[in-house]
Amino acid sequence: MPRDYYEVLGLERGASEDDIKKSYRKLALKYHPDRNPGDEQAEASFKEAAEAYEVLSDAQKRRTYDQFGHQGLGGPFASGGFKWSDFSHAGDFDDIFSNLDDIFGGGIFGDIFGGGRGRRRSGPQQGEDLRITLPLTLEEIATGTEKKIKMTRLDRCDDCTGSGAKAGSQTTTCDVCGGTGQVRQATRSLFGQFVNVTVCPKCQGEGSMIQEPCPRCGGEGRSEKQVSLTVNIPAGVAEGQYIPRKGEGNVGRRGGPSGMCQVFIQEVEHDQFERHNNDVVYDLPVSFAQAALGAEIEVPTLGGKAKMKVPAGTQSSKIFRLRGKGIQDVNGYGRGDQLVRVVVWTPTKLNKEEQAIFRELSEHENGEPPEGGKGFFDRVKEVLTG
C-alpha cells in the first residue's frame, strides 16, 4: 500500500491547493531523473510525489482519500500500482515546470502525454532588434531635444509586399510539418510518452513554401532601406541609457512583425563643462586683481550667459553655486546647479614695471600665503553635499 500522500508531500491534512503545488514542485525538482541519472530511488520518489499530487490536487479524489484512505480510491491508488497513464493533470506541468526549460533543456516536460508546448511559436517570426548610438551635447541633455536619425534597416520588400514570392507565384504547404509550422518527436520512457515540439526546420515555422522566390529579396520578404526616425529625448538622460522604439527594428521574414530599435545615449565631452549627476562644474579663470579686489564677471552656462559676483579676497579653487543652472532631472524632480570653480590665473610673462609691483606687494604682510588647508576635492564634496 502506498505511503500517506500528505506525508509524501510533507504537508498537514489542512494544506491549501497552493501549498500542495509548491511542495510537489519542490520534490519534482529534487528527484527529477535529469538531476539524478541512474538513481532508481530518486525515480521512485519522483513517481511517488506525482501520485500524491494526482490525488491531493483533485478536489473529488482528495475528499474521498481524506474520508476512506487509499482503499476508498481503489485501482492503482489502493494497490500501489500507479502508472504515468493514470496521471490526469498533465496540463499542470505548464505551470509547475514553467521555469525548468533552462534547467532541463526545454524538452522532457515540453509536451507530456502529447499536450505541451514548443519553444517557438509557428508562423512568421519577429524581426531582429536594432541598436543605435545617439551622441548628445550637455546643452541638449539639459533641456531635452528632438532628433531625426537616419538609419538602414530591413524593411518590407516593395516588389512582393513582404510575401517573399515572385508575382504570380504560388505557395505550397510544407511537406515536412503539413502546414503546422511545427514538428513533433515522440519518445517513450518509464514515465510514459514525451513529445518535443520544435519549429519546422524546412519552412522555419511558416507552414508553407514559396515555389518561386521574389528576385529582389530572394524570398526573404524584406530588403535594406534607409529610413528616418524621429526621437524625442527627455531632459536629464545620461550615458548608457536608452530609448526603446517598438516596431522600428528589422521587419520579420515574409510578413513577420518588426523588432525593436533601442536608441542608446552617448554624452559628447564638453569643452567647458563637466557633468556630476544633474550638476555641472565650470572652471572660471580670474586675475590676481579680480580675486583680491572682487569683480562682477559674466560666465557661460548651459542656457546662455549669467553674471556672477566674485567677492574681494576670493581664493583659488573657491566654489560658487549658480542654482538651477544645471541639468533637468530625468524624472522631473527639479534642476541641478552649476558649480563655478575659481582658478586664479598666474601671468607667465611680466615686464619690468609689473615685476616691480609684485616685488613691492610681496614685501607687505598680506603678500605671504597662509598655511595649507583642506584639499580641493574635500571642498567640492562639501559643496555637493551641503
N, C-alpha and C positions, 0 to 999 in steps of 0.2 A: 504493500500500500504506500502511496506517495506521502512525503512529509507534509506537515501542515503548511498550507500556502502562505499564511501570514508569517510563519516562521521563516519560510524560504526567502521572502522579501524583506524580512527584518522589520515587520510592522505590527502595530496593535490592531485589534479587530475593528476599531472605530476609525481606521485610517481613511483619509479622503481620496477621491479619484486622483487628485494631483500628487498626493504622497505615493500612491501606487505606481503612477507613471514615473515619477522621479526615482523611486527605488529600483524599478525594473531597468531604467536607463543606466543607472549606476552599475548594476550587476551585469547587464549585457556588455557594457564597455569592459568590465573587469575580466569576464570569461569568454569574450569573443574569440573564436578559433584563430582569426588572423593575428591576434595578440598572443595566443598560446598554441602555436603549431605543434601537433603531435601529442598534446596533453589531453588524454582521454577523460580525466577528472574534470578539467575545465569544460570540455564539450558536454559532459553530463550535467554540470552546474548550469551551463548556458541553456540547455534544453529544459531543465527543471524550473528555471526562472521564467521561461516562456510559458510553460504550462501553468504556473501560478498566476501569471499576468493574464492568460487567456480566461481564467475563471474569475479573478477578482476585478478585472476591468469590465466585465459584462454584468450589468445590474441584476439580471434574472438569475444567472449562474451563481453570482455571489450570494444572493438571498437563499438559494437552495443549499449552497455549501454551508453558509452560516447556520442553517437550521438542521441539516441532516448529515453534513460532513461529506467525505468522498463517496460513500455508498449512495447518497442521495443523487449525485451527478450521474452515476452509472458509467458504462462504457470504459474507455481508456482512463478516465479520471478516477475510477474506482479501483482499477487493477494495476495502474501504473504503466499502462501501455501507450502513453501519449506519443503521437506521431506528428510531424510537421503538417501533415494533411488535415489534422484536427484543429489547426490554428486558424481561427476565423477573423483575426484582427490584423490582416496583412496591411490594410490601409494605415494603421497606426505607425508603421515603420517610417512613413514620410515625416511624421512629427518626431518620433523618438530618435531616429537616426539621421535627422536632417543635418546635423553638424558633424557627421562621420565621414563625409566624402573625402576630406583631406587625409583622414587617418587611414581609411581602408581603400583608398584609390578610387572611390566612387562607383564600384561595381557590385559588390556582393549583396547589398541591400537596395541597389538601384531599381530592381523590378522583381520583388519576391512574389512567387506564385503568378507571375505574368501581369502584375498590376502596378508597376512602379514608374520611374521617371528617368529620362535620359539626361545627359549632361548639357546638351544644347537643344533648343527648340528647332523644329523643322521650319522650312520657309526661308525667305530672303533674310540674310544676316545683316546686322548693323554695320555701317562703315567705321573706319578707324578714326580715333580721336586725333586731333592736331594740337600742337603746342607752338605758340608764337611768343617771342620775347619783344616787349614794347618798352623802349627807352623813354624815360620822362625826366624833365628837369625838376628841381626843387620848386620853382615857381609854379609849374603845372600841378605838382603834388599838393602844394599848399592850398590851392583853391578848387582843385578838380578841373577836368577838361574833357573835351570830346575829341577823339582821334579817329581818323579814317585810315584803315590798314589795307594795303594791297597784298594779296597772298595767292598762292597757287594751290588748288585742291582738286580732288577727283569729284567731278560733278556729273549729273545725268547726261548721257550722250544725246546730242541733238538729233542724230540720224535715226536711232532706233528708239528714242524716248525712254531709254533705260531698260528696255526688254532684253537687249543683247542679241536679238535676232535680226537677220537681214530682212529688208522689206519684202513681204510676201512669203517669207519662210514660215514653216510650221514647227510646232514643238511637239515632242512625243513624251509619253510617260516613261519615267526612268524604269529600265528593266531590272534593276537591282533591288530597289525598295518598293516598286509598284506604285509610285506616286506619293508615298507617305513621307518621304524625306528622311526616314529612319530605317536602320537595320537592327534586328533583334537577334541576339545569340543566346541560346538556352544551354545551360549546363545543369547537371544533376550532382547532388552531394547528399550526405547523410541528413542534411537539413531540408531536403526537398529540391524543387526545381527553382533555379535562379535565372533570370533573364536580364542581360545587359543591353540597354538601348543606346545606340550612338547615331550620330548624323551620318547619313549615307555618304560614303567616300566618292561615289561616282557623280552624283548631282549636287553635292555639297548642301544637302538639306532642302533643295528647292522642289524636288519631286518630279521635275520634268527636264528634258534635254532639248537643246536647240539643234535643229538639223543643219542650218546654215547660219554661222555667226555673222554679226554686223562687221563689215570690213573696216569701219572706222575705229571701233573699240575692241574688236577681236572677241566679241561675245561677253565682255565684262558688263556692258550696260552703262559704262561710265568712262570719262576721259578727262584729261587735265584741262583746267580752265583757270584764268586769272580773274579773281573777284575782289570786290571792295567790301570791307567790313567796318561798320561804324561802331565804335565802342565808347560808352560813357564811363569815364574814370572818376570815381568819387574822390573827394579831397581826403588826404591823410593816408593814402595807400603807402605800402613800404616794399622794399626789395624782397623778392621771393613770393609775395602774394600774387594770386591770380584771379582773373575774372572769367567764370565759366560761361560759354555761349552754346547753349543746347541747339543741336541741329545745324551747326555751322562747320562741322568737320567733314571728312570724306563721306560721300554718299555710298550706301551699300551696293554690292553687286546685284545687278538685274532687279532694280526696284527696291532694294533694301533701304531702311531708314538711315539717315545721316548720323554720324557720330558727333562728338562734342569738340568745340575749339576752346582751348584754355589759353587765355592771354596773360602771360606772366609779366610782372612789373620789374623793370630794371631802373634803378636810380642812376642818373648821369652825375658824375662827380662835378661839383660846383667849384668855380674858381675863386669864390669869395666866402661861401657859407659852408659850415659843417653841421650835419644833422645829428641831434641827440634826441631820439624819440620824436616828440612834437615840437621840441625847441631847436633853434638854430644858433650857432655861435659865429660871431664875426669879429675879426681882429681889426682894431682901429688904431692906425699909427698917429701919434701926436708928437709935437716937438717938445723940447725941454721947456720952452717958454709957455706953451699951452698947458702943459702939465703943472707947471709951477704957479702960473698966474690964473689959470682957469680959462675956459673958452666955450663958445657955443658952436658945435660942429655938425654938419649935415652928414648923415650916414645912410648908406644904402640898406634897404630891406627887401624882402621878397615881394612886397607890394608897391615899391617905389622908394622915395626918399623920406627921411624923417630927421628932425633936428634934435640934438641931444646936448645937454649941458655937462661939460667936464669941470667939476669943481676945482678950485685952486688947491694945489698940493696933492693932486692925484698921482698915485704911484703906478709904475708899470705893472701890468698883469691884473690891475683892478678890474672887476667885472660889474657892469651895469645891466639892468634888465629893462627891456622895452616890452611891456606887457601887450599880449595879443598880436605881436608881430611875427609869430612863428607859424606853425602848420596846423590846419584844421584837423581835429581828431576824426578818424575814420568812422567812429561810432556816434559822432555828433556831440561829444562831451567837451565842448569849448575849443579854444585855440591855444596853442603853445606860445612861448615868448621868444624874443630874440635876445641872446646874451652877448653884450658888447664887451670884448676884452681889450683893454687899453694896452697898447705897446708903445712905450716911449722911444722915439726914434733918435738914434745917435748919429750925428753927422760924421762922415768919414773924411771929408776934406775941409780944413779950416785955413783961412788966410791969417796973416799976422795979427790983424786987428781983432779977429774973432778969438784967436788963441790967447791974446792978452786979456780979453773979457773973461774967458773961462778960468785963467790963472787967478785973476782977481777974485772971482766967485769962489774958487776953491780955498782961498785964504780966510773966508768968513766961516763962522761957526756952522751955519746951515749948509755949508758946502760938503760936509762929510756925510756919507750914507750911514744909516742905522745898522744895528746887527741883524743878521739873517733871521727870518721867522718861518712861518708855515710855507710849505711849498705851494706851487701853483695849483696842482691837482686837488689839494685839500681845499683850496679856496673855491675851485669850481664845484666841488662836492657840496660845500656849504651853500652855494647859490642854488644849485639844483634841488637840494633837499630843504632849503629854507622856506 
